[in-house]
Amino acid sequence: MGIMKETFRILLSKNGKLIAGVTSISTIIVSISLIFYSWATSILNHDLHAKIKIILIQKGLNFTHLFPAIKQDVGLFLVCLFTFKLVAILLSGFTVTATTLASSAAYSRKSTFTFKELMLKVKTSIMRPIITVYYINLINMGLVLLGLCIFGTLVLLIEEKSTVKAIGILIGILVWAVGVYWSVMFQLAMTISVMEDELGVCGIEAIGKAWRLVKGKWIYGFVINLIFETVSTMAIIVFARMSSKLKLVVYQVIGAVIVMIMIWVVRMFIYIFYTVLYFQCMKIHGTKMVGLEQISEYAKIPSFEHLP
């Protein structure tokens, strides 16, 4: 397949080494963030469980003095979660911007960036991909909440536990499949946000443009995303089972960091793949490229058959 061939060519180019460096920086930062997040939440979980255990064991006593402390623990937990998610979103925006810019230069065979040059370009282009990542996260959260609402409603209506469990698994698989299907559009939307930054394309507009642009090439992105999501899900399941057997939090954190590194390395490959897919889709739509710095709005080249 031409797209895969170009993707590996970019990986082996000089800009590919630069992309690997950017991914390494992002992986180190997200790993450190994960370690601090795991450390903070483990302390909060231990404290919260201890307070709840007191309430459950010693029934009939007045525990109103514990409620403010429980509320504080829950609040701190949400702050930690929000901070970790924010760091992940910012790093996603940084990585996709740097990877897409370096990949587009390597694809065009016109220039090789130094790290400083790439960072200057990232500085001027990073905001729109971050906005797009934010909207993508909102849509994904909405999809998950919809699945949970449907499952919760069925739980109230159906009494048999085995049936509820089977329906829950079915809904989970359905939500996962829809997420993988939509991820083609979402990944391409992030690439569009970088490539068409000067046109101001981001957020919902970028997602809508990706929906129209990817027609004819959807299957390529879907297969890559399906492989990525399957591998990621299996890695998370294996890690979850191993974590249940490991009592020490240190080993659990090390396992989580290893899984996170694997996911971010695969993401690097996917960002390069979608940059190549973007150019391929532009060719399908008869788009003319205006230099390396900016890609023009895609549009069908008019036919001259009917001209006098």
N, C-alpha and C positions, 0 to 999 in steps of 0.2 A: 504493500500500500504506500502511495506517494507521501501521505501525511506522516506516517511513521518513519519513513526514510529521512524526510526533512527534519523531523524531530531529533533523531539520533545524530544527524549531521550537525545540528546546532549544539547539541550536548558536547560533541567532540571538538567544536570550534574554540577559538580564543575567548569569545564571549560566553561560551559554555562554562569555562573555568570561573569567569566572573559571576555567572549565575550560581554556580556551586558555592562560591564564597558568600554571596548574599543569603542563600539558603542556610548555610552554616551559622551565620550571625543570627538569623531569625530563629533557628532551632535552639541555639544556646539561650537566647532571651526567653523563649517560650518554656524551655525546660526549667530555667531558674524560677520563672513565674509559677510553674506547676509545683515545684518543690515548696515554695513559700505558701502557695494555696493549700497544698496537702497538709503541711505542718500546722497552719492556722486552723483549718477546718477540723483536723483530728483533735486538737485541744478543745475547740468549741463543742464538738460532738461528745467528747468524754465528759465535759462539764454539764452539757445538756442532758445526757443520759443519766448522770448521777442524780440530778435534780428530779427528773421524771420518775426515777426508781424510788426515791424517797416518798414521792406523792402516792405511788402505786402500792408500796409496802405498808406504809403507815396511814391507813384509811381512817377517815373520821376526824382527823386533826385539821387545824387551820393552817393552810399553806399559802395564804394570800401574799405573804412576804417573799415567796419564791417566784411569783409571777413576773414582777419587774425584771428579775435576773434572767428568767427564761426568755422574756421579750428582748432583752439586751443581747443575749446569745444568738437568737434568731436574726436580729438586726445585723449583728456583726457577720454572721454567716452569709447573709444576702449581700453585704458590702464586699466581702471576699469574692463571692461568685461574680458580682457585677464587675469588679476590678479585673479579675482573670479574663472574663469575656471581653472586656474593653481592650485589654492588652492583645488578646487573640485577634480581634477585629483590626486593630491598628497594624499588627504584624502581617496579617493577611493582605491588607491594602499595600503595605510596603513591599512585600514579596512579589505580589502579582504585578505591581507597577514596575519594579526593577527587572523582573524576569521577562515581562512582555516587551519592554523597551530594548533590552539586550537581545532578545530572541528576534525581534523585528529587524534589528540591524544585521544580525547574522543571516537571517532569511534573505534579505535583500543583497547580501554580499557587498555592502557599500562602505561599512565602517566598523571599527572595533573600538569599544569604549574603554577608557581607563576607569578605575573605581571612582575617582573624583568626578569625572564627567558624568558617569551614570548617576551618582548621588545628586548632582545638580539638576539633572533631568527629572529624577524622582521627586525632588523638592517641589518642582512646579506642576507635577502631574498627579500627586498622590491623593489629593482631597476627593476627587470625583470617584475613583475606585472605592474609597472608604465609604462614601455615601451609598454606592451601589451594594457593597457588602452589608451595610446596615439594613437596607431594604430587603435584601435576600434573607437575612436572619429573621426579620419580621415575618416574611411570608412562610418560612420554614416553621417558625413558632406557631403561626396560625394553623398550619397543616397539622402539627402535632396536637394542638389544643382541640381541633376539630375531631381528630381520632379519639382523644380522651373523652370528649363530650359524648360521642356516639357510644363508646364502650361503657361509660358511666350510666347512660340511659338504659342500655341493654341489661346491665347488672341489676338495675332496679326492677326491670320487667321479667327477667328470667331467674328462677330460683335454683335450678340445677347447676352445681358448680362445674361439672365436666363440660357442659355446654358453654358456660360463660368463659371458661379457660380456652376452649377451641375458638370461640368468636374473638376473644382477645388476641390470640395468635394470628388469626386471619386479618384482623384490623391492623395489627402491627406490620404484617407483611405487605398489606395494601398501601399503608402510609409510606413504608420504606420504598416500595416500587415507584410510587408517584414522585417521591423525593428524588430518586435516581433519574427518572424521566425528565423532571423539571431541571435537574442540575446541569443538563446540557445547555439549556437556555441561560441559566445563571452564570455558569463558567464563561460562556461567550460574552455575556453582558459585562463582566468584569474586564475582559480583554478590550471590548468596545470602549469602555470608560477610559482606558489608558490611551488607545490608539486615536480616539476622536475627542481627546480632552479639549482641544482648542475650539471644537464645535459645541462644547458645553453639554455633551451627551453623558448622562449618568442616571442612577436611580431607576425609577419605573420606565423612563424613556429608553434607557439602555437595555432593559429587560425586554421591552416591546420590540426594539430594533433587532435584538438577538433572535427573538421568536420568528421574525420575518426573514432574517438573513440566513438562518441555519437550515432552511428548507432545502432538501436534497442531500444534505450531509449529516442529518440528525443521527443516523445509525452509527456513524463513526464515533461521534462523541458519546453516544449511549453505551456502546460496547466498552469503551475506555472507562467511563464512569462506573459501569456495572462491575468491571474487574476491580477497580479501586475501592468501591464501596464494599464489595464482597470480602476482599482481603482485609480492609480496615475493620469490618464487623467481626470477622473471624479472629483477628488479633485482639480485639477488645474482649470477646467472649473468652478466649484462652487466658488473657490477663486476669479477667474477673474470677475465673475458676482457680487460677494460681493464687490470687490475692486472698481468697477465702481459706486457703490452706496455710498461707504465710501469716503468722501472728505479728511479726515485727513490722511496724509501719515503714521502716527504712527500706525493706525489701519491696514492699508494695509501691513505694515512690519510685524506686529504681526501675521496676517493671513498667510503671506508667510512663516514665521518661523514655524508655526504650521504644514503647509503642508510639509515643508522640514523635520521636525522631523518625521512625519509619513512615508515619503519616505525612510529615512535612517533606521528606525526600520524594515521596510519590507525588505530592502536590507540585513540587518543582517540575517534574516531568509533565504533569497535566497542564500547568501554565504554559509551558513551551508548546505542547501539543495544540492547545487552543489558539495560540498565536498563529501557528501554521494553518489551523482550520479556518481562522478568520480570513487570512489571505486567500485560501482556496474558495471560501464562500463569496468573497468579493469578486473573484474571477467569474464565478458562476453567474453573478448578477451583472456582469459586464461593466465592472467598475474600473475606472482609471485611477491609478495611484499618482499622487502629486508628491514626488520626492519621498525621503525617508521620514522627515520630521512630521508630516501630517498626511493623513489619508482622507481623501475627499468623501463626501456623502455618496453612498452607493446608489446607483440608478441604472436602469436599463439603457444601453446605448441605442439611440433611435435607429430604426431601419430606414434605408434610403431607397427601398424598392418602389415606393409609391410616389416619390418625388418626380416632378416633370423633368 
